[in-house]
Amino acid sequence: MATQDQGRPRAVDLAPVPRAAPLRDEDHRALYCPECGMPTWVEWRDGDHVKLRCFSRHWFLMLAERLC
């Protein structure tokens, strides 16, 4: 019975990893979940909208100007 090569993946087999953009100054401030008060982070930003997520798995879509 023939088997495929089960060796380690080579670098040529892997897709390039995109580099993360540096955080803007407004992304360095502490944010807290409006639902439970746990720390949150900006998961993604699309133009004027942001998605927040907290450690309790709550998430919110909101306008970036409403972050305080």
C-alpha positions in Angstrom: 0.0 0.0 0.0 1.5 3.3 -1.0 1.3 6.2 1.4 1.9 9.9 0.9 5.0 11.6 2.3 4.0 12.4 5.9 7.1 14.6 6.6 7.1 18.1 8.0 5.7 20.8 5.8 8.4 22.8 4.0 8.4 26.6 3.8 7.4 26.5 0.2 4.2 24.6 1.2 3.0 27.3 3.6 1.1 30.4 2.7 2.8 33.7 3.5 1.7 35.2 6.9 0.3 38.7 6.5 2.0 41.3 8.7 -0.2 43.0 11.2 -0.5 46.8 10.9 0.8 48.8 13.8 -1.9 49.9 16.3 -3.0 53.5 16.1 -2.8 55.7 19.3 -6.6 55.4 19.9 -6.3 51.6 20.0 -3.9 51.7 23.0 -6.4 52.9 25.5 -8.2 50.5 27.9 -11.7 49.6 26.8 -14.3 47.7 28.8 -17.4 45.7 27.9 -20.7 47.7 28.3 -22.4 44.4 29.2 -20.2 42.9 31.9 -17.3 45.4 32.5 -14.6 42.9 31.4 -11.6 44.2 29.3 -12.3 44.4 25.6 -10.3 44.8 22.4 -11.0 46.0 18.9 -11.2 42.8 16.9 -11.5 44.6 13.5 -12.0 48.1 12.1 -13.8 48.8 8.8 -13.8 52.5 8.0 -16.0 54.1 10.6 -17.1 50.9 12.3 -15.4 48.7 14.9 -16.1 45.3 16.4 -15.4 44.9 20.1 -15.0 41.6 21.9 -14.6 40.9 25.6 -13.2 38.0 27.6 -16.8 36.9 28.3 -17.3 36.5 24.6 -19.7 39.4 24.2 -19.2 41.4 21.0 -20.5 44.7 19.8 -20.6 46.5 16.4 -20.4 50.3 16.8 -19.2 53.5 15.3 -15.5 54.2 16.0 -16.4 57.7 17.2 -18.5 56.2 20.1 -15.4 54.5 21.6 -14.5 56.3 24.9 
